[in-house]
Structures are given as structure tokens and as C-alpha cells.
Amino acid sequence: MYTALLATFAASASAASILDLSETVWTLENDGRNISVPGKVPSHTHLDLYASHVIDDPHYALNDFDLRWVAQSDWNYTTQLSGLSTEENVKTFLLFNGLDTFADIRLCSQSVATTNNQFRQYFFEVTDILSGCQDRSPELQVEFDSAPRVAEEIANQHLDEKWPEDMQLVFEFPHREYMRKEQSDFGWDWGPAFAPAGIWQKAWVIQLHEDEIYVRNTLLDLYREGQLNNLPPDQTANWVLNVSVDVIGVVPEGASMKFKIVDFATQEQVTSGDLEDVTNKGDVITGSAILAADDYKLWYPNGLGKADLYNITVEIVSESGETLSFVTKRTGFRTIVLNLGVVSDEEIAMGVNPGNHWHFEINGQPFYAKGSNFIPPDVFWPRVTPDRIRQLFNAAIAGNQNMLRVWSSGAYSPDFMYDIADELGILLWSEFQFADAFYPVYPEFLENCRLETEYQVRRVNHHPSLALWAGGNELEIYGLLVVRYFAPELRDRFLHEYEILFLNTLLPTVYGNSRSISYIPSSTTNGYLSINFSNPIPIVQRYDNATPGSIYGDTDHYNYDPFQAFNLSSYPIGRFANEFGYHSMPSISSWKQAVPEEDLHFNSSTIVLRNHHYPARGLNTSNFEASGRGMAEMTVAAQVYYPVPSKADPLANFSAWCHTTQIFQADYYKSQIQFYRAGSGKPEHQLGSLYWQLEDIWQAPTWAGIEYDGRWKMLHNVAKDIYQSVIIAPLWNLTTGTLQVYAVSDLWDEVKGTASLGWIGWDGTIVSLDDASSGAADIDFTIGPLNATLLATLNITELTSGPAALDASEVVFVANLTASGTPPNTEATKTYTHTNWFTPTPLSSAALVDPGLSVEYDDGADEFVVRAEKGTSMWTWVVLGDDDIDDVVVTFNDNGFLLRKGEERRVGYNVINDNGKRDGWEDRVKVSSIWDNTLP
């Protein structure tokens, strides 16, 4: 059962009548095309058309091109409203939590309103329309205009708001910047452009008597006394509970507010009382209370402590003592701050570069943020379920992640997504829905954005998993940087417009509603130059005002030259890495879900055109040149670094090529993640790594680590390994020819251990060298809190050159670590182990041997036993048998690992979905390695 359903509950204590519009019978129509089919709420037009077999599966083949007519058409949703009261003292309202996007609402053939924002909650009083309606079951009609057409019309109406062509990142449909709709609906480089329409969230008819109210939204803010946004608070201060309730109807004068706090786990009441300083504006009532600092268990993210939760119930009480309404929010006591403050002299004396911080602090403690970027998990949000989100979040937890950056230009996360994150302990860096574009600043647009963001801030603020609000994606690193280089004469104008929206408009919606959350105007930013809360807009952005030798901000890194993939000198030096990556193919099992069998080869037209990297930048359906460049990047990377497949069976060959692109992707991400993590002990004191991206929106070449149906790519397995708390990291610097080996810990206390370094041959033998510079040694080490320790430096160029040199093609450098440390907020000591490796030549030129792999299922232990009998196995991959792999989705607890000759690895598993088809699949599991690429 979905326990988070209990997380948020609002109710009216009196006899309000509520009609849930998801329970009425809807019809979807397009008169011009003579289409009339059953509709649903919540839904999208594509989903309803697909359910009635008017269109094929939108995800299949090239239907993202073939179904553009759906987005370019207007659609009507209609339903009959039965059983409504027509009493004179009853007021009637329509309440929509989400209309996507350009809607014309009519009731009983009378105009109610038009809407133009997918992300706003709308409510309209329709009492007069209903009272004048002769039909006892009046018709409610919601007509949706084509978003691409309306966006173009708006663009033509605001010719003064034009930008140079290269300034706006167009993927497929143009003019997305003019509409408040999911920006990726018009295309992105990892997904299609369906531009759907529909009543995409819940909707109701609300009927209220004169003294009744209905709670439509609630702000709950928990913060320390004296706390200000973006600044670390006093962790010994009392808590402040601030509650503001938005209602339909009118809260009567003299109303008061009461609260009760209950431990969610034990259901024991902790405290209760009256809210003070109550302010009643009729449609909004606000009050606050001071709570004792030490009465509550703190909420922590995954790996840093327990995610303790509480239910806070707030009642609105009339002057006579009657409960008018109440709301219950599940929340947690925590402070989460993005610290952008100046590096102190004391820190500089300890070796930290001057400049400004860029790291998160939970309950006053800096921590290393480990995670990935979350994109929309489906093109159509109405079919994103709590089970789907829980599956993805469970994968993130299993992958040792504690933070997800919920990327902008999708949609704002639904309540159940935050609820699940609250339970599991996943911090959600959240963003307003703006990305990679400049946006209009005419008054109507700004007001639309203000109302949108104010609603969203108030809706989700109570969630302890909420880590941050960012104004949007890459707005400074992409937008303002592009202007600087390509249109410097326009920089003042664009900078001014940027600040009008992201500082003057959006910042106040955060600071004006919450004291508990930080705000940055852009996901990638050098932070603020100053912050002063005596100013109307407290933040002055740094932009390019950097002092030489100082380090500021977070980084965003993409380099599609595969020859530079493992060149550490090409990686950015910053305080935090919020985006980096490289694309790979999904598995053949995912391809089979979306592509006809005859097209299952690497460069088929369907495969190439489903690759949207690089984007078409328009509506052409033959984007072979740009898509082909993205395909070539994957191909060249595979050829440079690994033996490439050349199998006789075409499907087996295609499958092997897909797998090899995943190995490169995982290899590249591992190189970057361990580089950034080792940065915690370097002058940059780097404290965050969020790779691009967690999951897929459909079946295509993307940057994802989890495929659309939940399968883990090689990437997710390898990231899980390198995100362990204590790791050993060999960092190869191509420029200097040196290999530096670090022990890295993200624990909050000192760690002690021993590292064993050495060389082995592909045949499994230990390679002994007399030269101390070979790096073969056992090394005792100590790592400070949130730090890294350099264990050894090897000159690989010298070791692999000269008459007595190592043969680079014959050897593997293997590093093992065993350490003891104490996990945060625990007392017990834990033993940590980790293995890592480095090859002094790419595997494409290594003298690989058959490792003699075998795998068997241990029924008693319910795990798989993998062995290498003949040699060293690199990129060891446990996989389902051929007869099962398309039907059964299984994740293995350990995969993509190194296995030495004679070594045994026991591997657990988790079944994502077996489709009820394949009994006994455990006995048909197989194992492979990079050696298999050499087989015909």
C-alpha cells in the first residue's frame, strides 16, 4: 500500500459537497477530424486516443514524428455534472490542479475562464452560471488549443521580445519560451516532442454553504529562530512553525488556529497548542508557534541518519469554537542550506582555495552530495504512478545516492514524489520550469510566472526532502555566456531581463513564503557577490566578478571528444559538479519494446532518428546529419577504448554494441565521479557530484543510467560502487603521465585503514617488480572527515617504457582498500572495503584472455555465485538468459566488476518485474565480460 497517501490530508469539518471530476464520464472530441472517444481525468489527449486505438503507441518507432498532428490540433473534453445542489445559499466552484495548457472552460455553454499555465492551480466561482442553467446535468467543457500554434501566435504578438536565433535553444517545436508549459514537451536532446494537452491533474466541483471553506493549498514552514534564506542558522535555536492556509470561501472574522504534532512512526503526540499572531485575509489565514529546540528528532538523508517524520495537524476554528477545516501535513525537522559564503581565513590556512563555498549543509553539517539528475520519467505525466517513482527512488537509494536534482523544464514534482523522497531520505534539489533560453519580461508574463511559482513554493515547502529552489537550468552558464561571446553588445539588455525574472520576480516568491529554503537564480552559478536582507532584493549575483586564484560556484561539463574522456586536465575544477555525462544506447531488450525487428541494427533509420543528440532544431523528420554525429560519438568511443564486437548474428552484434556503449559511459562517469570525490581533499574542497541523468523518458540513446522499464545500465551499477562512503580512487592524468591513488571518505569522522596496491596480468598472475616506483605496496592511511588522502603517485610513462618496462598491454593495476569508520549519526564502527583498477593501455589494445567465467544459482542463499577460473575478468556482467531477458527485469546487487583469477563473487538481486511469465529464470542466468566482445 502506498503509505504516503497519509502524508497530506485536508478536510472540511462541515458539509461541503465535493464532486471528484475523475469519477465522471468524459468524452474527448475533435470535430474537424470526426474523432469522439472516451476521455479521462487526469489524462492527456495522446493517452485517450491510444486507449481507443485511434493512434498507435506514441513511443513506438517514429511516432514522435507521425503523431505531430495531435499536438497541432485543438481538443475538447466534455462531461455532464449530475447531482449538484441549486440551493440559493450554496456557492459553486471549479477547482483544477493542472490544465495543460491553453484551455477555454465553459459550463452550460457559458464562458467560465481561459487559462495559459500548466503549472498553476485554478479555481473559478460558477454559482451564477449554474443557477441560470436550465439543464439539470449541465455540460462542462474544457477546450484545449494547440500549444505549438498558440506559442507561435504569442511570439508574433511580441515581436519586441525577440532574441537572436542562436540565443534560444530550439529542439523541435519553436517558441517554448513564450508559454508556461513543460519546456521539454517541445523536444529535448533526450526525448520526443509530443506537446500534449489535457486535464493532467485532479479536478473537482466544490459546493459550499455560506460559512464553509475548502482548503486548496497549505504552506507549512519549519525553521530555526532567526534563520534567513541561504544562510546557515543557529542549530541550538528553537524551531518556528509558520502555517498559511489558502481556502476557497471566506474564513470568518475572529477565526483562530490550533496545531498538534504527532510522531509519524510511533503515533505519539509530542505537543499541541494555539498558533499565535494569526492574520486572516479571508482567503488566506496565517499563524505561527515557537517549538522547543530539542523536542524533535531530526530528519537526515540517506546514509547520514534516519529520516524521522512527524504529522502536523492544523485546525481553523471559528470564534464560537467550531472547527471549520483542518489540514494534516507530514513533515520533518531539518535545516538544509546551500552555503555560498566566503571561505574563511582558517579554512584557507588548512589548504582550501580562497573564494566562496558551494555546498549543502544538513542540520548544520556539510556533507558530500552524491546523486544524479532526474528528468520527467514519462512523456505523459498522468501515467507516472507512485509505484514508478518508488522504483526509481529505491534504485537511487540502492545506488548510494542522497540527492537528486529535479531538472527544470519538465514539470513540478507531484506531492507523492516528495512524500516518497521524505520517507526514503532523498534530497530533491528543485527548480522552477525555465531552461536554456531567454524569457519574456512583459508584465502579463511576469505575473503569470509569479503566481505559478508562489503556488508551487507554498505547495511543497513542508517536505523535508526539499533541498533548494533554483530559478532554472543553465541560465547563467548557457544563456549569459552565449551572449558574452556572440552578442556582447546585447549583454546589458539580457542581463537586465534575466534579473527582472529570476531575481526581482521569482526570488520574492521563495523568500516571501519560506525562511527554510535556499534560492539560486540558475542551476550553474558562481553564486552571490553579496547578500543583504536589508535590501528589497537581498542577492547581488557574482557573474564574472571573480578574483584570480579563487574558486567559485558549481560546474556543468560535457565533452563529446572521446579522446579527451579520461584526461583529468579537461575536467572542471569547482566546488560542486551538478551536471556531466555522455550518452549510450539502451539494451536490446528496451529497443525491442519500441522498434521493429528489421530496424534493430546500430545505424538503422529508426535508431538514428530516435537519437535526438544532436537536436533537429526544427520540425524536419530527416535529422540524419545531426543525429549521426551523436551516433558517431558513441561508435568512436567504443572503438578507441574497447575491443568492438563483430558477431555473426546481427541481433547479437547489435546487442553487444549497445552494451559496449554502456561500458564506455560507465567508465567515463566513474573517472569523473572519483575525480570530483577526491576533490574533497584538494584545494577546491569539492562536495558534490550529480551526474546526468538518473532515468529515461523513453527508449532511445540518452545519458540515463536506468532504462525506461527500470533496467539498470552499466552506469547505475558502477555509480553505485563509486558512490560508496569509503573508496579507493586511481586518478590517471593523461597530460602528466602520472597515476595518483587516493583514499576518499565522505564520513563525518576520521577513517583509518590499509590499502593494497599491485599489478596483475590478464592471465591472473601477480606481476612482481623490484622497483619501488611500481606502486606495489601495502599502505596504512588515515582520512579526515569529508576528505581524501593521497596514497601513492606512479609515473606510468616511465613504468611502461624502457627495456625492463611493464608491457602495458599485459597488466592491470589493482587497488584494494579496507578501512574502519563510523557512519554519521551512529555509534557503531563499520568496516569498509573497496576495489578499483586502472589499465595503462585501453582495453582495445590489451592482451585479454578468456577469464573462464561461470555463474550458478545458490538456492539456499538465494544469490548467484560468479567465478573466474582462467584469468582476469574486466567488466564482469551478470545477465539473464536469452529466453528471459525481454520479459524479466532484474537488478543485481553487484555488476560490472573486476574478478581476479580464482576469485568468487556472490551477487544478490532484486526483481523489478517478471511479468508473471518466466518461472525458473534464476537457473538460466549467464555471465560475460569485455572478453566476450572478441568472440564471433
FENHU-V668860 format. One line per field, one symbol per residue. ss: DSSP state (a for helix, b for strand, c for the rest). phi: phi as a letter, one per 20 degrees, with the letter a starting at -180 (. if undefined). psi: psi as a letter, one per 30 degrees, with the letter a starting at -180 (. if undefined). A space follows every 50 residues. Layout:
ss = ???
phi = ???
psi = ???
This chain:
ss = ccaaaacbbbbbccccbbbbaaaccbbbbbaaacbbbbbcccccaaaaaa acccccccccccaaaacaaaacccbbbbbbccccccccccbbbbbbcccb cbbbbbbccbbbbbbbbccccbbbbcaaaaacccccccbbbbbbccaaaa aaaaaaacaaacccaaaccccccccaaacbccaaaacbccbccccccbcc ccbbbbbbccccbbbbbbbbbbbbccccccccccccccbbbbbbbbbbbc cccccbbbbbbbbcccccbbbbbbcbbbbbcccbbbbbbbbccccccbbc ccccccbccbbbbbbbbcccccbbbbbbbbbcbccbbbbccbccaaaaac ccccbbccbbbbccbbccbbbbbbccccccaaaccaaaaaaaaaaaaacc ccbbbbccccccccaaaaaaaaaaccbbbbbcccbcccccccaaaaaaaa aaaaaaaaaacccccbbbbbccbcaaaaaaaaaaaacaaaaaaaaaaaaa aaaaaaaaaaacccccccbbcccccccbbbbcccccccbbbccccccccc bccbbbbccccaaacccaaacccccbbbbbcccbcccaaaaaaaccaaac ccccaaaaaacccccccccccccaaaaaaaaaaaaaaaaaacccccccca aaaaaaaaaaaaaaaaaaaaaaaaaaaaaaaccccccbbbbcccbccccc cbcccbcccccbcaaaaaaaaacccbbbbbbbbccccbbbbbbbbccccc bbbbbbbbbbbccccbbccccaaaccbbbbbbbcccbbbbbbbbbaaaac cccccccaaabbbbbbbbbbbbccccccbbbbbbbbbbccccaaaccccc ccbbbbbbccccbbbbbbccccbbbbbbbcccccccccbbbbccccbbbc cccbbbbcbbbbbcccccccaaaacbbbcaaaaacc
phi = .fffgefcbcbeedegdcdfffdeedcdccffdldbcfdccfacggffff femfcfggfeldffefdffffedecddcbdedmffdffedddcdcceacd cedddcclmdfeadcbbfdeedccecgffffeeeefcfedccddegfgff gfffgfecffdecggfedeedcfemffececgfffeobecbedelfcqee cfbbdddcfgeeccfdabeccdbfgnfcgmcfeffeffedddccdeceoc fffnfccdcbdcfffemefeabrdfdlfdddnebccbbbedffdecfeec fgndqeefcceddcdddffenefeabbdcebbeadcceedfffffffffe oeffpcfbbecdlndgbeedrbdddgfbfdggdedgffffffffffffem ecbceegfmdcfffgfffgffgfendfdfdcfebblaecfcfgffffgff fgffffgffdffffffdaddfrelfefefffffgedbgfdfffffffgfg eedfdegffeffcbdececcfbfdbeneebcbfeegdfedffleedegne ccmdccccceeffdgdegfeefdbeadebarbebefffffgffccfgfde bgdfgfffffeeddfflrdfdcefffffffffffffgfffdbfefbeffg fffffffgfffffggffffggfffffffffddgflfcabcedbfbeeaea fbefdcfgeofefggffffgfeeffccdcededffemddddddccdfecf ccacdddadcefenfeeecfffffnfadcebcdfglbbcfeacdeffffd cnfdffegfdccedcdccbcadfgmcdffcedcbcbbbdfcgffdeefcf fmfbbbeeffelbdddcdedaeddlfcebffgfdffdddcdefbamdece gneccecebbeeadlmdcfmfgfdfdbbbfgffeef
psi = kjffffekkklkfahkkkjjffflklkkkjeeghkjlkllkllleeeeee fggelljffkbhffefgffefglkkkkklkjlgkkgkegkkkkkkkfjkj ejkjkkkhgkkelllgjfglkkkkkgeeeefgkfkfilkkkjkklkeeee eeeeeffhffhllkeffkjkedklgfffkiljeffgklfgllifhllljf llllkkkklegllkkflkkkkklkkfkkkfkkljffllkkjkkkkklkak klkfklkllkkkkeefgkkellakklhkkjgdfkkklllkkkegfkkkkl lkfgakiklkkjkkkkklffgkjellkkkkaljlkkkjjglkkleeeefg gkklbllilkkkhfjkljjkblkklkflejefgjleeeeeeeeeeeefgh kfkkjjklgclkklefeeeeeeefhkkjjlklikkhlkllgleeeeeeee eeeeeeeeefffkffjflkkeakgeeeddeeeeeefiffgeeeeeeeeee efefeeeffefffkffklkkfkejlgalelkjgfkejfkjlecgikkkfl klllljkkjgjffgegjfffkkjafkjfklaklllllfeeefffklefgi lehleeeeffjgjllfhagkghheeeeeeeeeeeeeeeeeflkkkikeke eeeeeeeeeeeeeeeeeeeeeeefeeefffglffikhkjjljlellfajl kaglfklegfkkleeeeeeeefgleklkjjjkjeefgljkkkkkkglflk kkakkjklkllffflkjkkfkffffjlkkklkklkiakkkelkkjeeefg lleglkjffflkkkkkkklkljkkhlfkkkkkkkkllkkflkffgliklj fhklklkjeefhlkjkkjffakkkhkjklllefffffkjkkkfklhlkjl kfkkkkkalkjekgggeikgfefgklklafefffk.
